[in-house]
Amino acid sequence: MKLSSLIATFNRLPLWRQRLKVWGFSMRAPSFDRWFYLWMHRLGRMGREEADFFSKVIRPGMHVADVGANIGLYSLYLSRCAGPTGQIYSFEPDQLMAATLRKNLAENNASQVEVFECAVGATEGEIILQRNAMNSGDNRVGKTTGSALHNEQVSVPICALKNVLKGRRLDFIKMDVQGWEGEALKGVSDLLDANRDLKIYFEFWPHGLRLAGTEIEQLADTLRQLELQVTLADSSDQDIAVDLMELDKNLAAKAFINLLAFRL
Protein backbone atom coordinates (compact mmCIF):
# COMPACT_ATOMS: atom_id res chain seq x y z
CA MET A 1 0.00 0.00 0.00
CA LYS A 2 1.30 3.48 -0.87
CA LEU A 3 2.31 5.79 1.95
CA SER A 4 -0.37 8.31 0.91
CA SER A 5 -3.02 5.57 1.18
CA LEU A 6 -1.80 4.60 4.65
CA ILE A 7 -1.93 8.24 5.71
CA ALA A 8 -5.46 8.61 4.34
CA THR A 9 -6.58 5.46 6.18
CA PHE A 10 -5.14 6.72 9.48
CA ASN A 11 -6.62 10.18 8.92
CA ARG A 12 -10.14 8.82 8.48
CA LEU A 13 -10.25 6.33 11.35
CA PRO A 14 -13.55 6.40 13.31
CA LEU A 15 -11.48 7.39 16.36
CA TRP A 16 -11.47 11.01 15.18
CA ARG A 17 -15.24 11.25 14.63
CA GLN A 18 -15.97 12.94 17.88
CA ARG A 19 -17.43 16.23 19.02
CA LEU A 20 -15.50 19.18 20.40
CA LYS A 21 -16.70 22.47 21.81
CA VAL A 22 -15.14 25.29 19.79
CA TRP A 23 -16.12 28.98 20.03
CA GLY A 24 -19.27 27.85 21.82
CA PHE A 25 -20.29 25.47 19.02
CA SER A 26 -20.61 21.69 19.19
CA MET A 27 -18.42 20.52 16.32
CA ARG A 28 -17.90 17.10 14.74
CA ALA A 29 -14.51 16.10 13.30
CA PRO A 30 -14.68 13.46 10.53
CA SER A 31 -10.91 12.89 10.40
CA PHE A 32 -7.69 13.42 12.34
CA ASP A 33 -6.71 16.56 10.43
CA ARG A 34 -10.11 18.17 11.11
CA TRP A 35 -9.92 17.08 14.77
CA PHE A 36 -6.53 18.80 14.97
CA TYR A 37 -7.91 21.83 13.11
CA LEU A 38 -10.71 22.16 15.68
CA TRP A 39 -8.29 21.84 18.58
CA MET A 40 -6.05 24.54 17.10
CA HIS A 41 -9.05 26.89 16.95
CA ARG A 42 -10.16 25.91 20.43
CA LEU A 43 -6.68 26.72 21.79
CA GLY A 44 -6.54 30.04 19.93
CA ARG A 45 -3.68 28.96 17.68
CA MET A 46 -5.78 29.37 14.54
CA GLY A 47 -8.60 31.67 13.48
CA ARG A 48 -8.24 34.38 16.09
CA GLU A 49 -7.57 37.23 13.63
CA GLU A 50 -10.30 36.08 11.25
CA ALA A 51 -12.87 35.80 14.03
CA ASP A 52 -11.98 39.26 15.33
CA PHE A 53 -12.35 40.71 11.84
CA PHE A 54 -15.72 39.06 11.19
CA SER A 55 -17.06 40.17 14.55
CA LYS A 56 -16.37 43.78 13.53
CA VAL A 57 -17.77 43.74 9.99
CA ILE A 58 -20.64 41.24 10.02
CA ARG A 59 -23.79 42.84 11.39
CA PRO A 60 -27.20 41.40 12.32
CA GLY A 61 -29.32 40.78 9.25
CA MET A 62 -26.42 40.49 6.79
CA HIS A 63 -26.41 37.92 3.98
CA VAL A 64 -23.02 36.21 3.67
CA ALA A 65 -21.46 33.62 1.34
CA ASP A 66 -18.89 31.28 2.90
CA VAL A 67 -16.92 29.94 -0.06
CA GLY A 68 -14.80 27.00 1.05
CA ALA A 69 -16.90 26.21 4.12
CA ASN A 70 -15.18 22.91 4.98
CA ILE A 71 -16.86 21.47 8.13
CA GLY A 72 -18.67 24.68 9.00
CA LEU A 73 -16.88 26.36 11.90
CA TYR A 74 -16.76 29.71 10.11
CA SER A 75 -20.25 29.32 8.67
CA LEU A 76 -21.50 28.93 12.24
CA TYR A 77 -19.47 31.90 13.43
CA LEU A 78 -20.73 34.06 10.57
CA SER A 79 -24.30 32.97 11.33
CA ARG A 80 -23.82 34.01 14.96
CA CYS A 81 -22.58 37.44 13.85
CA ALA A 82 -25.45 37.86 11.34
CA GLY A 83 -28.01 36.67 13.86
CA PRO A 84 -31.41 35.03 13.29
CA THR A 85 -32.38 37.62 10.67
CA GLY A 86 -29.23 36.99 8.65
CA GLN A 87 -28.56 34.36 5.98
CA ILE A 88 -25.42 32.34 5.26
CA TYR A 89 -24.75 30.52 1.99
CA SER A 90 -22.08 27.83 2.49
CA PHE A 91 -20.21 26.33 -0.46
CA GLU A 92 -18.21 23.10 -0.04
CA PRO A 93 -17.39 20.65 -2.88
CA ASP A 94 -15.93 17.74 -0.89
CA GLN A 95 -18.63 15.17 -0.13
CA LEU A 96 -17.29 14.15 3.30
CA MET A 97 -16.72 17.75 4.40
CA ALA A 98 -20.15 18.82 3.13
CA ALA A 99 -21.84 15.95 5.00
CA THR A 100 -20.05 16.95 8.21
CA LEU A 101 -20.91 20.60 7.56
CA ARG A 102 -24.60 19.72 7.43
CA LYS A 103 -24.33 17.67 10.65
CA ASN A 104 -22.60 20.52 12.46
CA LEU A 105 -25.20 23.02 11.29
CA ALA A 106 -28.02 20.75 12.46
CA GLU A 107 -26.34 20.09 15.82
CA ASN A 108 -26.11 23.84 16.42
CA ASN A 109 -29.61 24.64 15.10
CA ALA A 110 -28.22 26.92 12.39
CA SER A 111 -31.33 26.96 10.25
CA GLN A 112 -30.32 30.22 8.55
CA VAL A 113 -27.40 28.50 6.77
CA GLU A 114 -27.99 27.01 3.30
CA VAL A 115 -25.46 24.51 1.94
CA PHE A 116 -24.37 24.22 -1.71
CA GLU A 117 -22.27 21.13 -2.39
CA CYS A 118 -20.18 22.50 -5.23
CA ALA A 119 -16.93 24.26 -6.03
CA VAL A 120 -17.14 27.92 -7.01
CA GLY A 121 -15.69 29.20 -10.25
CA ALA A 122 -16.34 31.29 -13.34
CA THR A 123 -18.75 28.89 -15.06
CA GLU A 124 -21.05 25.91 -14.49
CA GLY A 125 -20.04 22.31 -15.07
CA GLU A 126 -17.78 19.67 -13.53
CA ILE A 127 -14.21 19.92 -12.26
CA ILE A 128 -11.67 17.64 -10.62
CA LEU A 129 -11.22 18.02 -6.87
CA GLN A 130 -7.82 16.87 -5.62
CA ARG A 131 -8.11 15.60 -2.07
CA ASN A 132 -5.17 15.93 0.30
CA ALA A 133 -4.68 12.64 2.16
CA MET A 134 -3.56 14.38 5.37
CA ASN A 135 -5.13 17.84 5.28
CA SER A 136 -8.62 18.31 3.84
CA GLY A 137 -8.19 22.04 4.40
CA ASP A 138 -5.81 21.82 1.45
CA ASN A 139 -8.17 20.10 -1.00
CA ARG A 140 -7.80 21.85 -4.35
CA VAL A 141 -9.39 22.29 -7.73
CA GLY A 142 -7.57 23.35 -10.86
CA LYS A 143 -4.28 22.13 -12.28
CA THR A 144 -2.61 19.00 -10.91
CA THR A 145 -0.45 19.92 -7.91
CA GLY A 146 2.15 17.21 -8.32
CA SER A 147 1.98 16.58 -4.56
CA ALA A 148 2.05 12.95 -3.46
CA LEU A 149 -0.56 13.78 -0.83
CA HIS A 150 -3.06 15.01 -3.45
CA ASN A 151 -3.47 11.47 -4.72
CA GLU A 152 -7.27 11.11 -4.72
CA GLN A 153 -9.18 12.88 -7.48
CA VAL A 154 -12.95 13.07 -7.81
CA SER A 155 -15.26 14.95 -10.15
CA VAL A 156 -17.43 17.57 -8.42
CA PRO A 157 -19.95 20.15 -9.65
CA ILE A 158 -18.72 23.70 -10.15
CA CYS A 159 -20.94 26.77 -10.10
CA ALA A 160 -20.67 30.55 -10.46
CA LEU A 161 -21.90 32.63 -7.53
CA LYS A 162 -23.62 35.05 -9.90
CA ASN A 163 -25.85 32.20 -11.09
CA VAL A 164 -26.50 30.36 -7.83
CA LEU A 165 -27.24 33.52 -5.87
CA LYS A 166 -28.90 35.45 -8.68
CA GLY A 167 -31.67 37.68 -7.35
CA ARG A 168 -30.58 37.23 -3.74
CA ARG A 169 -29.18 39.93 -1.54
CA LEU A 170 -25.53 39.52 -0.65
CA ASP A 171 -23.52 41.77 1.68
CA PHE A 172 -20.27 39.88 2.21
CA ILE A 173 -18.24 37.01 0.75
CA LYS A 174 -15.64 35.08 2.72
CA MET A 175 -13.47 33.12 0.26
CA ASP A 176 -10.76 30.58 1.04
CA VAL A 177 -10.28 28.14 -1.84
CA GLN A 178 -6.57 27.27 -1.83
CA GLY A 179 -5.42 29.33 -4.80
CA TRP A 180 -8.62 29.02 -6.84
CA GLU A 181 -9.62 32.58 -5.93
CA GLY A 182 -8.64 33.85 -9.39
CA GLU A 183 -11.36 31.73 -10.99
CA ALA A 184 -13.93 32.02 -8.21
CA LEU A 185 -13.82 35.83 -8.36
CA LYS A 186 -14.71 35.77 -12.05
CA GLY A 187 -18.16 34.52 -11.11
CA VAL A 188 -19.23 37.48 -8.94
CA SER A 189 -19.66 40.28 -11.51
CA ASP A 190 -23.47 40.42 -11.58
CA LEU A 191 -23.63 40.18 -7.79
CA LEU A 192 -21.45 43.27 -7.49
CA ASP A 193 -23.75 45.16 -9.86
CA ALA A 194 -26.82 44.14 -7.83
CA ASN A 195 -25.22 44.69 -4.40
CA ARG A 196 -23.14 47.86 -4.52
CA ASP A 197 -21.91 47.55 -0.91
CA LEU A 198 -20.78 43.93 -1.30
CA LYS A 199 -17.36 43.25 0.26
CA ILE A 200 -15.16 40.26 -0.53
CA TYR A 201 -12.70 38.87 2.01
CA PHE A 202 -10.26 36.49 0.34
CA GLU A 203 -6.96 34.75 0.88
CA PHE A 204 -4.06 35.98 -1.26
CA TRP A 205 -1.67 33.03 -1.57
CA PRO A 206 0.66 33.54 -4.55
CA HIS A 207 2.10 30.02 -4.41
CA GLY A 208 -1.38 28.46 -4.42
CA LEU A 209 -2.60 30.77 -7.18
CA ARG A 210 0.23 29.72 -9.46
CA LEU A 211 -0.36 26.04 -8.73
CA ALA A 212 -3.99 26.59 -9.74
CA GLY A 213 -2.88 28.23 -13.01
CA THR A 214 -3.37 31.91 -12.12
CA GLU A 215 -0.56 34.45 -12.32
CA ILE A 216 -0.70 37.44 -9.99
CA GLU A 217 -1.15 39.87 -12.87
CA GLN A 218 -4.14 37.83 -14.07
CA LEU A 219 -5.76 38.10 -10.62
CA ALA A 220 -5.02 41.83 -10.55
CA ASP A 221 -6.61 42.20 -13.99
CA THR A 222 -9.74 40.32 -12.85
CA LEU A 223 -10.08 42.64 -9.87
CA ARG A 224 -9.64 45.69 -12.12
CA GLN A 225 -12.33 44.44 -14.50
CA LEU A 226 -14.66 43.99 -11.54
CA GLU A 227 -13.83 47.59 -10.48
CA LEU A 228 -12.69 46.40 -7.07
CA GLN A 229 -10.30 48.21 -4.78
CA VAL A 230 -8.16 45.88 -2.67
CA THR A 231 -6.84 46.62 0.81
CA LEU A 232 -5.26 44.65 3.63
CA ALA A 233 -8.10 43.10 5.63
CA ASP A 234 -6.50 44.04 8.96
CA SER A 235 -5.75 47.63 7.92
CA SER A 236 -7.40 50.39 9.91
CA ASP A 237 -7.39 52.59 6.80
CA GLN A 238 -9.44 51.01 4.01
CA ASP A 239 -8.57 53.92 1.68
CA ILE A 240 -5.05 52.55 1.14
CA ALA A 241 -5.13 50.34 -1.97
CA VAL A 242 -2.81 47.34 -2.29
CA ASP A 243 -0.70 46.59 -5.36
CA LEU A 244 -0.77 42.79 -5.71
CA MET A 245 2.50 42.66 -7.64
CA GLU A 246 4.33 44.54 -4.89
CA LEU A 247 2.60 42.51 -2.19
CA ASP A 248 3.72 39.31 -3.89
CA LYS A 249 7.34 40.52 -3.85
CA ASN A 250 7.20 41.31 -0.14
CA LEU A 251 5.54 38.09 1.05
CA ALA A 252 7.72 35.26 2.26
CA ALA A 253 7.83 32.13 0.09
CA LYS A 254 4.50 30.24 0.21
CA ALA A 255 3.07 32.78 2.68
CA PHE A 256 -0.47 34.17 2.45
CA ILE A 257 -2.37 37.22 3.64
CA ASN A 258 -6.06 38.09 3.86
CA LEU A 259 -7.35 40.92 1.64
CA LEU A 260 -10.60 42.85 1.40
CA ALA A 261 -12.07 43.93 -1.95
CA PHE A 262 -14.94 46.34 -2.56
CA ARG A 263 -16.22 48.95 -4.98
CA LEU A 264 -15.83 52.61 -4.10
C-alpha positions as a Python dict, from the first residue, in 0.01 Angstrom:
ca = {
    (1, 'M'): (0, 0, 0),
    (2, 'K'): (130, 348, -87),
    (3, 'L'): (231, 579, 195),
    (4, 'S'): (-37, 831, 91),
    (5, 'S'): (-302, 557, 118),
    (6, 'L'): (-180, 460, 465),
    (7, 'I'): (-193, 824, 571),
    (8, 'A'): (-546, 861, 434),
    (9, 'T'): (-658, 546, 618),
    (10, 'F'): (-514, 672, 948),
    (11, 'N'): (-662, 1018, 892),
    (12, 'R'): (-1014, 882, 848),
    (13, 'L'): (-1025, 633, 1135),
    (14, 'P'): (-1355, 640, 1331),
    (15, 'L'): (-1148, 739, 1636),
    (16, 'W'): (-1147, 1101, 1518),
    (17, 'R'): (-1524, 1125, 1463),
    (18, 'Q'): (-1597, 1294, 1788),
    (19, 'R'): (-1743, 1623, 1902),
    (20, 'L'): (-1550, 1918, 2040),
    (21, 'K'): (-1670, 2247, 2181),
    (22, 'V'): (-1514, 2529, 1979),
    (23, 'W'): (-1612, 2898, 2003),
    (24, 'G'): (-1927, 2785, 2182),
    (25, 'F'): (-2029, 2547, 1902),
    (26, 'S'): (-2061, 2169, 1919),
    (27, 'M'): (-1842, 2052, 1632),
    (28, 'R'): (-1790, 1710, 1474),
    (29, 'A'): (-1451, 1610, 1330),
    (30, 'P'): (-1468, 1346, 1053),
    (31, 'S'): (-1091, 1289, 1040),
    (32, 'F'): (-769, 1342, 1234),
    (33, 'D'): (-671, 1656, 1043),
    (34, 'R'): (-1011, 1817, 1111),
    (35, 'W'): (-992, 1708, 1477),
    (36, 'F'): (-653, 1880, 1497),
    (37, 'Y'): (-791, 2183, 1311),
    (38, 'L'): (-1071, 2216, 1568),
    (39, 'W'): (-829, 2184, 1858),
    (40, 'M'): (-605, 2454, 1710),
    (41, 'H'): (-905, 2689, 1695),
    (42, 'R'): (-1016, 2591, 2043),
    (43, 'L'): (-668, 2672, 2179),
    (44, 'G'): (-654, 3004, 1993),
    (45, 'R'): (-368, 2896, 1768),
    (46, 'M'): (-578, 2937, 1454),
    (47, 'G'): (-860, 3167, 1348),
    (48, 'R'): (-824, 3438, 1609),
    (49, 'E'): (-757, 3723, 1363),
    (50, 'E'): (-1030, 3608, 1125),
    (51, 'A'): (-1287, 3580, 1403),
    (52, 'D'): (-1198, 3926, 1533),
    (53, 'F'): (-1235, 4071, 1184),
    (54, 'F'): (-1572, 3906, 1119),
    (55, 'S'): (-1706, 4017, 1455),
    (56, 'K'): (-1637, 4378, 1353),
    (57, 'V'): (-1777, 4374, 999),
    (58, 'I'): (-2064, 4124, 1002),
    (59, 'R'): (-2379, 4284, 1139),
    (60, 'P'): (-2720, 4140, 1232),
    (61, 'G'): (-2932, 4078, 925),
    (62, 'M'): (-2642, 4049, 679),
    (63, 'H'): (-2641, 3792, 398),
    (64, 'V'): (-2302, 3621, 367),
    (65, 'A'): (-2146, 3362, 134),
    (66, 'D'): (-1889, 3128, 290),
    (67, 'V'): (-1692, 2994, -6),
    (68, 'G'): (-1480, 2700, 105),
    (69, 'A'): (-1690, 2621, 412),
    (70, 'N'): (-1518, 2291, 498),
    (71, 'I'): (-1686, 2147, 813),
    (72, 'G'): (-1867, 2468, 900),
    (73, 'L'): (-1688, 2636, 1190),
    (74, 'Y'): (-1676, 2971, 1011),
    (75, 'S'): (-2025, 2932, 867),
    (76, 'L'): (-2150, 2893, 1224),
    (77, 'Y'): (-1947, 3190, 1343),
    (78, 'L'): (-2073, 3406, 1057),
    (79, 'S'): (-2430, 3297, 1133),
    (80, 'R'): (-2382, 3401, 1496),
    (81, 'C'): (-2258, 3744, 1385),
    (82, 'A'): (-2545, 3786, 1134),
    (83, 'G'): (-2801, 3667, 1386),
    (84, 'P'): (-3141, 3503, 1329),
    (85, 'T'): (-3238, 3762, 1067),
    (86, 'G'): (-2923, 3699, 865),
    (87, 'Q'): (-2856, 3436, 598),
    (88, 'I'): (-2542, 3234, 526),
    (89, 'Y'): (-2475, 3052, 199),
    (90, 'S'): (-2208, 2783, 249),
    (91, 'F'): (-2021, 2633, -46),
    (92, 'E'): (-1821, 2310, -4),
    (93, 'P'): (-1739, 2065, -288),
    (94, 'D'): (-1593, 1774, -89),
    (95, 'Q'): (-1863, 1517, -13),
    (96, 'L'): (-1729, 1415, 330),
    (97, 'M'): (-1672, 1775, 440),
    (98, 'A'): (-2015, 1882, 313),
    (99, 'A'): (-2184, 1595, 500),
    (100, 'T'): (-2005, 1695, 821),
    (101, 'L'): (-2091, 2060, 756),
    (102, 'R'): (-2460, 1972, 743),
    (103, 'K'): (-2433, 1767, 1065),
    (104, 'N'): (-2260, 2052, 1246),
    (105, 'L'): (-2520, 2302, 1129),
    (106, 'A'): (-2802, 2075, 1246),
    (107, 'E'): (-2634, 2009, 1582),
    (108, 'N'): (-2611, 2384, 1642),
    (109, 'N'): (-2961, 2464, 1510),
    (110, 'A'): (-2822, 2692, 1239),
    (111, 'S'): (-3133, 2696, 1025),
    (112, 'Q'): (-3032, 3022, 855),
    (113, 'V'): (-2740, 2850, 677),
    (114, 'E'): (-2799, 2701, 330),
    (115, 'V'): (-2546, 2451, 194),
    (116, 'F'): (-2437, 2422, -171),
    (117, 'E'): (-2227, 2113, -239),
    (118, 'C'): (-2018, 2250, -523),
    (119, 'A'): (-1693, 2426, -603),
    (120, 'V'): (-1714, 2792, -701),
    (121, 'G'): (-1569, 2920, -1025),
    (122, 'A'): (-1634, 3129, -1334),
    (123, 'T'): (-1875, 2889, -1506),
    (124, 'E'): (-2105, 2591, -1449),
    (125, 'G'): (-2004, 2231, -1507),
    (126, 'E'): (-1778, 1967, -1353),
    (127, 'I'): (-1421, 1992, -1226),
    (128, 'I'): (-1167, 1764, -1062),
    (129, 'L'): (-1122, 1802, -687),
    (130, 'Q'): (-782, 1687, -562),
    (131, 'R'): (-811, 1560, -207),
    (132, 'N'): (-517, 1593, 30),
    (133, 'A'): (-468, 1264, 216),
    (134, 'M'): (-356, 1438, 537),
    (135, 'N'): (-513, 1784, 528),
    (136, 'S'): (-862, 1831, 384),
    (137, 'G'): (-819, 2204, 440),
    (138, 'D'): (-581, 2182, 145),
    (139, 'N'): (-817, 2010, -100),
    (140, 'R'): (-780, 2185, -435),
    (141, 'V'): (-939, 2229, -773),
    (142, 'G'): (-757, 2335, -1086),
    (143, 'K'): (-428, 2213, -1228),
    (144, 'T'): (-261, 1900, -1091),
    (145, 'T'): (-45, 1992, -791),
    (146, 'G'): (215, 1721, -832),
    (147, 'S'): (198, 1658, -456),
    (148, 'A'): (205, 1295, -346),
    (149, 'L'): (-56, 1378, -83),
    (150, 'H'): (-306, 1501, -345),
    (151, 'N'): (-347, 1147, -472),
    (152, 'E'): (-727, 1111, -472),
    (153, 'Q'): (-918, 1288, -748),
    (154, 'V'): (-1295, 1307, -781),
    (155, 'S'): (-1526, 1495, -1015),
    (156, 'V'): (-1743, 1757, -842),
    (157, 'P'): (-1995, 2015, -965),
    (158, 'I'): (-1872, 2370, -1015),
    (159, 'C'): (-2094, 2677, -1010),
    (160, 'A'): (-2067, 3055, -1046),
    (161, 'L'): (-2190, 3263, -753),
    (162, 'K'): (-2362, 3505, -990),
    (163, 'N'): (-2585, 3220, -1109),
    (164, 'V'): (-2650, 3036, -783),
    (165, 'L'): (-2724, 3352, -587),
    (166, 'K'): (-2890, 3545, -868),
    (167, 'G'): (-3167, 3768, -735),
    (168, 'R'): (-3058, 3723, -374),
    (169, 'R'): (-2918, 3993, -154),
    (170, 'L'): (-2553, 3952, -65),
    (171, 'D'): (-2352, 4177, 168),
    (172, 'F'): (-2027, 3988, 221),
    (173, 'I'): (-1824, 3701, 75),
    (174, 'K'): (-1564, 3508, 272),
    (175, 'M'): (-1347, 3312, 26),
    (176, 'D'): (-1076, 3058, 104),
    (177, 'V'): (-1028, 2814, -184),
    (178, 'Q'): (-657, 2727, -183),
    (179, 'G'): (-542, 2933, -480),
    (180, 'W'): (-862, 2902, -684),
    (181, 'E'): (-962, 3258, -593),
    (182, 'G'): (-864, 3385, -939),
    (183, 'E'): (-1136, 3173, -1099),
    (184, 'A'): (-1393, 3202, -821),
    (185, 'L'): (-1382, 3583, -836),
    (186, 'K'): (-1471, 3577, -1205),
    (187, 'G'): (-1816, 3452, -1111),
    (188, 'V'): (-1923, 3748, -894),
    (189, 'S'): (-1966, 4028, -1151),
    (190, 'D'): (-2347, 4042, -1158),
    (191, 'L'): (-2363, 4018, -779),
    (192, 'L'): (-2145, 4327, -749),
    (193, 'D'): (-2375, 4516, -986),
    (194, 'A'): (-2682, 4414, -783),
    (195, 'N'): (-2522, 4469, -440),
    (196, 'R'): (-2314, 4786, -452),
    (197, 'D'): (-2191, 4755, -91),
    (198, 'L'): (-2078, 4393, -130),
    (199, 'K'): (-1736, 4325, 26),
    (200, 'I'): (-1516, 4026, -53),
    (201, 'Y'): (-1270, 3887, 201),
    (202, 'F'): (-1026, 3649, 34),
    (203, 'E'): (-696, 3475, 88),
    (204, 'F'): (-406, 3598, -126),
    (205, 'W'): (-167, 3303, -157),
    (206, 'P'): (66, 3354, -455),
    (207, 'H'): (210, 3002, -441),
    (208, 'G'): (-138, 2846, -442),
    (209, 'L'): (-260, 3077, -718),
    (210, 'R'): (23, 2972, -946),
    (211, 'L'): (-36, 2604, -873),
    (212, 'A'): (-399, 2659, -974),
    (213, 'G'): (-288, 2823, -1301),
    (214, 'T'): (-337, 3191, -1212),
    (215, 'E'): (-56, 3445, -1232),
    (216, 'I'): (-70, 3744, -999),
    (217, 'E'): (-115, 3987, -1287),
    (218, 'Q'): (-414, 3783, -1407),
    (219, 'L'): (-576, 3810, -1062),
    (220, 'A'): (-502, 4183, -1055),
    (221, 'D'): (-661, 4220, -1399),
    (222, 'T'): (-974, 4032, -1285),
    (223, 'L'): (-1008, 4264, -987),
    (224, 'R'): (-964, 4569, -1212),
    (225, 'Q'): (-1233, 4444, -1450),
    (226, 'L'): (-1466, 4399, -1154),
    (227, 'E'): (-1383, 4759, -1048),
    (228, 'L'): (-1269, 4640, -707),
    (229, 'Q'): (-1030, 4821, -478),
    (230, 'V'): (-816, 4588, -267),
    (231, 'T'): (-684, 4662, 81),
    (232, 'L'): (-526, 4465, 363),
    (233, 'A'): (-810, 4310, 563),
    (234, 'D'): (-650, 4404, 896),
    (235, 'S'): (-575, 4763, 792),
    (236, 'S'): (-740, 5039, 991),
    (237, 'D'): (-739, 5259, 680),
    (238, 'Q'): (-944, 5101, 401),
    (239, 'D'): (-857, 5392, 168),
    (240, 'I'): (-505, 5255, 114),
    (241, 'A'): (-513, 5034, -197),
    (242, 'V'): (-281, 4734, -229),
    (243, 'D'): (-70, 4659, -536),
    (244, 'L'): (-77, 4279, -571),
    (245, 'M'): (250, 4266, -764),
    (246, 'E'): (433, 4454, -489),
    (247, 'L'): (260, 4251, -219),
    (248, 'D'): (372, 3931, -389),
    (249, 'K'): (734, 4052, -385),
    (250, 'N'): (720, 4131, -14),
    (251, 'L'): (554, 3809, 105),
    (252, 'A'): (772, 3526, 226),
    (253, 'A'): (783, 3213, 9),
    (254, 'K'): (450, 3024, 21),
    (255, 'A'): (307, 3278, 268),
    (256, 'F'): (-47, 3417, 245),
    (257, 'I'): (-237, 3722, 364),
    (258, 'N'): (-606, 3809, 386),
    (259, 'L'): (-735, 4092, 164),
    (260, 'L'): (-1060, 4285, 140),
    (261, 'A'): (-1207, 4393, -195),
    (262, 'F'): (-1494, 4634, -256),
    (263, 'R'): (-1622, 4895, -498),
    (264, 'L'): (-1583, 5261, -410),
}
